Amino acid sequence: MEFAEKIKQAIDKPIFRQLSDVAEEEGVPCYVVGGYVRDIILNRPSKDIDVVVVGSGIAVAERYAKKLGKGAHLAVFRNFGTAQVKYRGMEVEFVGARKESYSRNSRKPVVEDGTLEDDQNRRDFTINDIAASLNRDSFGEVLDPFGGFDDIKSKTIRTPLDPDITFSDDPLRMMRAIRFATQLQFDIAPQTFRAIARNCKRISIISGERIIDEINKIMKSKYPSIGFRLLDESGLLELILPELSALKGVDNVEGKGHKDNFFHTLTVLDNVALKSDNLWLRWAALMHDIGKPVVKRYDNKNGWTFHNHNYMGAKMIHRIFKKLRLPLGEEMKYVKKLVDLHMRPIVLAEDIVTDSAIRRLLFDAGVDIEDLMLLCEADITSRNREKVARFRENFGIVRQKLKEIEEKDRIREFQPPVSGEEVMEVFGLSPSRPVGDIKEAIKEAILDGIIPNEYEPAYNYMIKVAAEMGLKPVKGS
Ligand code: CTP
């Protein structure tokens, strides 16, 4: 179906017909624009409707909310000349057509009333710049002054005006271009892309919160690597996340190189993304080798080594998350843990797997063991098929063992079988170092397979360990 026809049909529903009535009553031209129109053509679900009013957006919004009656929620932002109506899970944003120019050092625009054309001139990309009329006599008529349809057909992100103007009006759009290219798997037009590279330093005036929003949208896409490659090629990555840029490149000493850890990381990220929607697992994939540049060494005997890069990487996470305005609670702890542990299952898959190594892995990974295994498998990016096949087979063994041992010993959500209170009661101790030592000894004995994870054997073991420490049960216990 023709795009124009598709749009006309898609907006032929009560919510838009009601908007149309309101436009008539107010006597002003109204258009649905932006992402909603784009997403109709691309068959993407969309809950946000943007309406441009050639006149007062607020007045139309107020009338519309009144018409919808109960259940409609109106919010007016007089400073910005915009208003929003929420109704039954839909959000309609109203804005008066504007002519805007931005001052060089802030995103705060100087706003004047304008025509629809003015409004379309100031939007970010041609694919976001298609308007459909809501007025009765022209309902559904499409205005596509910058060739948005053609760009959707050819899967191109392009600015409507000279990209230097569009990006300097709002440098966040550089991130948006890359985000749309990633989400939609579109190409950025060469001229537009060159302007991103030219203007990348202007990203410094954008708040961290807005930048991370875009990065997370890239992260949630089907192939997040597309975005990170573009961020890298445009020069933005170096400014936003230099620790990731630092993974790039291959050093050569005496003809010996190592793999490019940036491109390896992107492959791991895509591998994880194919298996899981968990944003934080994806972050763990992006960060898993972040410590490598810091610990990289070359020596004649071993060639290139990255000793303890997992530990170093885990240590870097807090600083990176803080700088990127990412949450510093449970999410960060999870990413840190996975980065720290990401080598463990690989090492197990290389060695003969002992039960106690499996127990220790289960103990350290806890409820995140499945995610860790997924990350670890995604980390195998070797081109050597034999090597990959061998790893996969060994991984199968590790998984099987994890299952068996967890069923037997329940280590994943380990709770000490003898509590601290009980240790204190039995030996008449107050909270003190020996209590911790006894508990630790019991835990170690379980992980080593000396005793099963059960109360009786743990109690008896406690008596034995305490005796070695010169402690005896007090009478009556
Ligand atoms: N817009 C713009 N410049 C920006 C942000 C938005 O020109 N920096 C315009 C675009 O026309 C865009 C519309 O405002 O389509 C709505 O913006 P927004 O809701 O942020 O984005 P969508 O395009 O709807 O896409 P998404 O919902 O995926 O963010």
Residues whose N, C-alpha, C, O or C-beta is under 5 A from the ligand:
A	BS01	CTP	G34 G35 Y36 R122 R123 D124 N128 D170 R173
